[in-house]
């Protein structure tokens, strides 16, 4: 793939990425029926080098979707079933004593755990205690594991694709905000439509016999990720993403004298941090690229606002009492935060008119 560096992305590079994206979706849909938006968001996060947590009730093929994506990417895949008795060493690995038969000496040797793979399926990640959940923090952020004072780099590319069940609360340990912030997207997966569910039932007899052809290897994924990062985003797009994120920080003044949406002031306890702004722009770049656009527009930012922001906003008691969700608050943001910001000169003119 050819990139133009700082000047943007060449049309042939865009076409190559779109072709790979279309082929990936085609292979995934050999197994997965429907869920187009979920598949698009999963692949977008992977192309951005981001981690994903998928939330949905049992039986919606969350695990099957992630394992199928791993098969289409021709990468090492590892599934970790999170349970209350899982220990950190069960994920990262542990040191064992080995004896050299020739010399008779003994030494510690590190045996790698299942985290040492390209695609990690963290199944029901909220079913394990915080101590074990925290074992993923360093891996997700630094892409390395530290055991016994020694650092072990993880293979590249590296993705954590986690699942959560929103219904069952007994025996679960909700992820802390610091760890949720490490996930680029939180994707909500819903029930299939009637026609999709009928197709799922029809395919039941042939389940497990599908032949998945790998589309991208390690080098191909890295090239796609490079193209995404060279996708240009104008300053007014970055400013719009910043306005959306900064409007959630209720303890700070709004920029340029803009008004904060009423719902945000009433129902939000804590807003999103700088990682949200960064991910919002990066995800908008990938969305534009996959749509065949040569530049990012505000519509691309709006398209990824919910998966980027929904797990980074903390609602207050009033929101819980009134059954207001973070998605409702994001809708208010998108409705009331202007796409075009006011310059300082415009604000002064407005102040003069209002006097």
Number of C-alpha atoms within 10 A of each C-alpha: 15 14 19 13 14 10 10 17 22 16 15 12 19 24 16 15 26 17 12 17 19 14 17 22 18 15 20 23 17 13 21 20 19 17 18 12 11 17 20 15 20 23 20 25 25 23 25 24 21 23 24 25 25 22 20 18 17 13 9 16 16 22 19 14 19 24 19 17 23 21 20 20 21 17 20 16 20 19 18 17 14 21 17 14 11 17 17 19 16 16 20 23 19 16 14 11 10 13 13 10 8 6 7 8 9 11 11 12 12 17 11 17 15 16 28 24 21 21 28 23 27 23 22 21 24 24 25 22 21 15 11 22 23 15 19 21 17 13 21 19 13 10 18 19 22 14 14 9 7 9 10 16 13 17 15 17 19 22 25 23 26 24 24 23 18 15 10 11 11 7 12 18 15 17 18 12 12 11 14 18 21 21 26 27 31 24 22 17 17 12 13 15 12 9 10 15 14 12 14 17 10 11 14 9 9 9 11 9 8 10 10 18 15 16 18 20 13 14 11 15 23 17 17 24 20 18 26 29 20 17 26 18 19 10 9 14 20 20 16 22 23 18 23 26 25 21 23 27 20 17 11 9 13 15 14 14 11 16 13 22 17 12 16 23 15 13 22 22 18 16 19 21 16 11 15 26 23 16 22 28 25 28 29 30 28 29 27 24 25 24 14 14 16 18 16 22 19 16 14 22 25 19 15 21 27 23 23 27 27 20 21 27 23 17 19 14 12 13 19 11 9 9 10 17 16 21 16 14 25 22 14 16 23 16 11 15 17 14 18 12 16 15 10 11 9 12 15 13 11 12 11 9 8 7 5
